[in-house]
Amino acid sequence: SSGTKGKSTTTSLTYEVLKDQLEDVFLLGNIGKPVLDEVEKYTDKTILVIEMSSHQLEFVRRSPHIAAILNLYQDHLDHDGTVEHYHQNKLNLFKYQTDTDYYIYSDDNPDLNKKINDYPYRGIRYTVRFDNENLNGNRTRLLNKDVIINDKIIYHDNNRLLLGDHNLKNIMFVLTIAKIMNLDLERDKKVI
């Protein structure tokens, strides 16, 4: 996952949810071990949960099977130079996906939504948004206190320990990833 606000929380939650149900899961990148530290332990069944900054994404030429961009802001301009360059670095996360990969993003972020719609990304699109607007395609949205994925209620936001709207949005991303991976959503909710 990438984004300026919330990526450590989202990456940690994703890791906890996956390792609860799957065996070969590593937490890597800014929040965990460096990606290449234990490369000898990876197999074709290994799942890598990686938090990546715009700096790390600048030179990538491959995209992950499931990628998430939480938001786009105007941070890190000391390194990236311009807002446009910074945004392009972030979007490299989706750029090299195939039509069997998945990309997830917050489409109520106007800058991010415009950039996604202006480029022909090949992966399967999932959007995450707070409002009740019923959009076409794969979407995770909030209706009252329910998180809904593709018109099915999957989470009722009533006893959450991670307070704040930003953490609810992080949870929406994690649940979207869990749904794509066909995990047991009841177990996911307990872990969250």
Backbone hydrogen bonds in HBPLUS format (Angstrom, degrees):
<---DONOR---> <-ACCEPTOR-->    atom                        ^
c    i                          cat <-CA-CA->   ^        H-A-AA   ^      H-
h    n   atom  resd res      DA  || num        DHA   H-A  angle D-A-AA Bond
n    s   type  num  typ     dist DA aas  dist angle  dist       angle   num
A0052-MET N   A0001-SER O   3.09 MM  51  6.30 169.0  2.10 166.6 168.2     1
A0002-SER N   A0068-ALA O   2.85 MM  66  6.30 144.1  1.98 151.4 163.3     2
A0070-LEU N   A0002-SER O   2.84 MM  68  6.31 158.6  1.89 160.5 162.5     3
A0010-THR N   A0006-GLY O   2.96 MM   4  6.09 170.4  1.97 157.5 160.6     4
A0011-THR N   A0007-LYS O   2.85 MM   4  5.80 160.2  1.89 142.4 148.6     5
A0012-SER N   A0008-SER O   2.92 MM   4  5.98 162.7  1.95 145.4 150.5     6
A0013-LEU N   A0009-THR O   2.89 MM   4  6.05 166.7  1.91 153.7 157.6     7
A0014-THR N   A0010-THR O   2.91 MM   4  6.00 159.6  1.95 146.8 152.9     8
A0015-TYR N   A0011-THR O   2.97 MM   4  6.16 162.8  2.00 149.1 153.6     9
A0016-GLU N   A0012-SER O   2.95 MM   4  6.22 163.2  1.98 152.6 156.8    10
A0017-VAL N   A0013-LEU O   2.93 MM   4  6.11 163.5  1.95 154.0 158.1    11
A0018-LEU N   A0014-THR O   2.93 MM   4  6.12 164.8  1.95 154.4 158.6    12
A0019-LYS N   A0015-TYR O   2.84 MM   4  5.98 169.5  1.85 157.4 160.7    13
A0020-ASP N   A0016-GLU O   3.15 MM   4  6.12 133.1  2.38 135.6 146.0    14
A0021-GLN N   A0018-LEU O   3.05 MM   3  5.50 142.0  2.20 108.2 118.1    15
A0022-LEU N   A0018-LEU O   2.74 MM   4  5.66 141.5  1.88 158.2 171.3    16
A0047-ILE N   A0024-ASP O   2.81 MM  23  6.16 166.1  1.83 165.6 170.2    17
A0026-PHE N   A0047-ILE O   2.97 MM  21  6.43 155.4  2.03 162.4 169.8    18
A0049-VAL N   A0026-PHE O   2.86 MM  23  6.03 174.4  1.87 172.5 174.5    19
A0033-LYS N   A0027-LEU O   3.24 MM   6  6.69 143.3  2.38 149.2 138.5    20
A0028-LEU N   A0049-VAL O   2.82 MM  21  6.01 171.0  1.83 162.0 162.4    21
A0051-GLU N   A0028-LEU O   3.16 MM  23  6.59 158.2  2.21 144.7 144.6    22
A0029-GLY N   A0033-LYS O   2.94 MM   4  5.98 140.6  2.09 146.8 146.2    23
A0030-ASN N   A0051-GLU O   3.24 MM  21  5.64 159.3  2.29 138.1 139.8    24
A0037-ASP N   A0034-PRO O   3.05 MM   3  5.46 161.9  2.08 118.7 124.5    25
A0039-VAL N   A0036-LEU O   3.47 MM   3  5.01 167.0  2.49 106.9 103.8    26
A0041-LYS N   A0038-GLU O   2.83 MM   3  5.64 164.2  1.85 128.1 133.4    27
A0042-TYR N   A0039-VAL O   3.19 MM   3  5.46 156.9  2.25 108.4 115.1    28
A0046-THR N   A0043-THR O   3.18 MM   3  5.17 160.9  2.22 103.4 109.3    29
A0057-LEU N   A0053-SER O   3.09 MM   4  6.36 143.4  2.23 144.9 155.6    30
A0060-VAL N   A0057-LEU O   3.42 MM   3  5.37 164.8  2.44 103.7 108.0    31
A0102-TYR N   A0065-HIS O   2.72 MM  37  6.10 163.3  1.75 162.4 168.4    32
A0067-ALA N   A0102-TYR O   2.96 MM  35  6.31 157.3  2.02 147.7 154.2    33
A0104-ILE N   A0067-ALA O   2.81 MM  37  6.16 152.5  1.89 153.1 162.6    34
A0069-ILE N   A0104-ILE O   2.93 MM  35  6.40 156.4  1.99 161.3 166.7    35
A0079-HIS N   A0076-HIS O   3.26 MM   3  5.81 138.1  2.45 110.2 118.0    36
A0080-ASP N   A0076-HIS O   3.04 MM   4  6.16 171.6  2.05 162.4 160.3    37
A0081-GLY N   A0077-LEU O   2.97 MM   4  4.88 142.9  2.11 117.8 123.9    38
A0082-THR N   A0080-ASP O   2.98 MM   2  5.83 137.3  2.17 102.3  91.9    39
A0086-TYR N   A0082-THR O   3.05 MM   4  6.28 165.3  2.07 153.1 157.1    40
A0087-HIS N   A0083-VAL O   2.88 MM   4  6.12 162.9  1.91 154.5 159.0    41
A0088-GLN N   A0084-GLU O   2.90 MM   4  6.13 158.5  1.95 148.4 154.6    42
A0089-ASN N   A0085-HIS O   2.94 MM   4  6.19 153.1  2.02 148.5 155.5    43
A0090-LYS N   A0086-TYR O   3.15 MM   4  6.49 160.5  2.19 149.8 154.0    44
A0091-LEU N   A0087-HIS O   2.97 MM   4  6.22 159.9  2.01 151.7 157.4    45
A0092-ASN N   A0088-GLN O   3.11 MM   4  6.32 118.6  2.50 139.2 152.8    46
A0092-ASN N   A0089-ASN O   3.20 MM   3  5.34 151.0  2.28 101.4 110.1    47
A0093-LEU N   A0090-LYS O   3.13 MM   3  6.05 167.2  2.15 121.9 125.7    48
A0094-PHE N   A0091-LEU O   3.03 MM   3  5.61 148.8  2.13 114.2 120.9    49
A0095-LYS N   A0091-LEU O   3.18 MM   4  6.30 143.5  2.32 142.6 153.3    50
A0097-GLN N   A0094-PHE O   3.16 MM   3  5.66 167.5  2.18 125.8 125.8    51
A0101-ASP N   A0098-THR O   3.15 MM   3  5.49 168.5  2.17 116.7 118.6    52
A0124-ILE N   A0101-ASP O   2.68 MM  23  6.02 168.9  1.70 145.1 147.0    53
A0103-TYR N   A0124-ILE O   2.96 MM  21  6.10 162.2  2.00 144.9 147.1    54
A0126-TYR N   A0103-TYR O   2.85 MM  23  6.10 146.2  1.97 163.1 164.8    55
A0105-TYR N   A0126-TYR O   3.14 MM  21  6.69 148.6  2.24 153.3 161.5    56
A0128-VAL N   A0105-TYR O   2.89 MM  23  6.00 143.7  2.03 147.0 150.1    57
A0109-ASN N   A0106-SER O   3.34 MM   3  5.85 156.5  2.40 112.4 114.5    58
A0107-ASP N   A0128-VAL O   3.26 MM  21  6.20 132.1  2.50 132.0 145.1    59
A0113-ASN N   A0109-ASN O   2.87 MM   4  5.98 169.9  1.88 166.9 170.4    60
A0114-LYS N   A0110-PRO O   3.00 MM   4  6.10 163.6  2.03 149.7 153.5    61
A0115-LYS N   A0111-ASP O   3.10 MM   4  6.31 166.0  2.13 150.2 154.0    62
A0116-ILE N   A0112-LEU O   2.93 MM   4  6.12 158.1  1.98 155.2 161.3    63
A0117-ASN N   A0113-ASN O   3.03 MM   4  6.20 160.8  2.07 147.4 152.7    64
A0118-ASP N   A0114-LYS O   2.96 MM   4  6.09 127.5  2.24 142.0 156.0    65
A0119-TYR N   A0116-ILE O   3.41 MM   3  5.67 164.0  2.44 106.3 111.0    66
A0121-TYR N   A0119-TYR O   2.91 MM   2  5.82 132.8  2.14 109.5  95.6    67
A0127-THR N   A0138-ASN O   3.09 MM  11  6.48 156.2  2.15 136.6 141.9    68
A0140-THR N   A0127-THR O   2.67 MM  13  6.04 154.8  1.73 157.3 166.4    69
A0129-ARG N   A0140-THR O   2.93 MM  11  6.43 153.0  2.00 159.6 168.5    70
A0150-ASN N   A0139-ARG O   2.94 MM  11  5.54 159.5  1.98 160.5 165.9    71
A0141-ARG N   A0148-ILE O   2.83 MM   7  5.32 160.7  1.87 153.5 159.3    72
A0148-ILE N   A0141-ARG O   2.82 MM   7  5.32 173.0  1.82 161.4 163.6    73
A0143-LEU N   A0146-ASP O   2.89 MM   3  5.23 163.4  1.91 153.4 159.1    74
A0146-ASP N   A0143-LEU O   2.87 MM   3  5.23 166.6  1.89 132.4 135.4    75
A0157-ASP N   A0145-LYS O   2.69 MM  12  5.18 170.0  1.70 173.6 170.2    76
A0147-VAL N   A0155-TYR O   2.72 MM   8  5.04 167.3  1.74 155.2 159.8    77
A0154-ILE N   A0147-VAL O   2.90 MM   7  5.92 173.3  1.90 166.2 167.9    78
A0149-ILE N   A0152-LYS O   3.00 MM   3  5.39 156.4  2.06 150.5 145.4    79
A0152-LYS N   A0149-ILE O   3.03 MM   3  5.39 154.9  2.10 113.0 120.8    80
A0158-ASN N   A0156-HIS O   2.99 MM   2  5.87 119.7  2.37 113.5  97.0    81
A0167-ASN N   A0164-GLY O   3.17 MM   3  5.46 125.0  2.49 101.3 113.9    82
A0168-LEU N   A0164-GLY O   3.14 MM   4  6.53 146.4  2.26 143.7 153.7    83
A0168-LEU N   A0165-ASP O   3.08 MM   3  4.95 117.9  2.48  91.8 107.7    84
A0169-LYS N   A0165-ASP O   2.92 MM   4  6.25 154.6  1.98 153.0 159.5    85
A0170-ASN N   A0166-HIS O   3.02 MM   4  6.32 152.3  2.10 139.6 147.4    86
A0171-ILE N   A0167-ASN O   2.93 MM   4  6.16 156.1  1.99 144.7 150.5    87
A0172-MET N   A0168-LEU O   2.94 MM   4  6.25 147.9  2.05 143.6 152.6    88
A0173-PHE N   A0169-LYS O   3.09 MM   4  6.49 149.2  2.19 149.2 156.3    89
A0174-VAL N   A0170-ASN O   3.05 MM   4  6.41 160.0  2.09 149.7 155.0    90
A0175-LEU N   A0171-ILE O   2.85 MM   4  6.07 165.0  1.87 157.7 161.2    91
A0176-THR N   A0172-MET O   3.04 MM   4  6.17 145.9  2.16 137.9 147.1    92
A0177-ILE N   A0173-PHE O   3.00 MM   4  6.35 158.2  2.05 152.8 157.9    93
A0178-ALA N   A0174-VAL O   2.91 MM   4  6.19 162.1  1.94 151.6 156.9    94
A0179-LYS N   A0175-LEU O   2.87 MM   4  6.02 151.7  1.95 143.1 150.6    95
A0180-ILE N   A0176-THR O   2.98 MM   4  6.23 161.3  2.01 150.2 154.7    96
A0181-MET N   A0177-ILE O   3.00 MM   4  6.24 149.5  2.09 147.3 155.9    97
A0183-LEU N   A0178-ALA O   3.00 MM   5  5.31 178.5  2.00 154.2 154.5    98
A0182-ASN N   A0179-LYS O   3.03 MM   3  4.98 161.3  2.07 105.4 110.2    99
A0188-ASP N   A0184-ASP O   3.05 MM   4  6.39 156.0  2.11 147.4 155.0   100
A0189-LYS N   A0185-LEU O   2.97 MM   4  6.15 156.5  2.03 145.0 149.5   101
A0190-LYS N   A0186-GLU O   3.25 MM   4  6.57 153.4  2.33 142.9 149.2   102
A0191-VAL N   A0187-ARG O   3.04 MM   4  6.34 160.1  2.08 154.6 159.8   103
A0192-ILE N   A0188-ASP O   2.88 MM   4  6.14 165.6  1.90 157.6 161.7   104
